[in-house]
Amino acid sequence: MPQTRLNITLPTPIVDDIKALFGQRGVSQFLEEAARDKLAEIKKTTYKGLIEGYQAATDETVEVLKKFEYAVTEQRDV
């Protein structure tokens, strides 16, 4: 996966805690995982409303199709 180098500023106590838990070289990995988790959470929240809307529309569509099922399937004398 392509990577982009960033120069970011974080409060020193946060960086110290990350380094204490994950080591000097673990900072980037920790931040990547934290960003990935946060993005997934935001996407889930954002898309939840869209998904619910699509599901509601699907339910409504099924009901409309049921009403027309007889008209489509009945045999006609032509």
HELIX and SHEET records of a PDB file:
HELIX    1   1 THR A   12  PHE A   22  1                                  11    
HELIX    2   2 GLN A   24  GLY A   26  5                                   3    
HELIX    3   3 VAL A   27  THR A   73  1                                  47    
END                                                                             
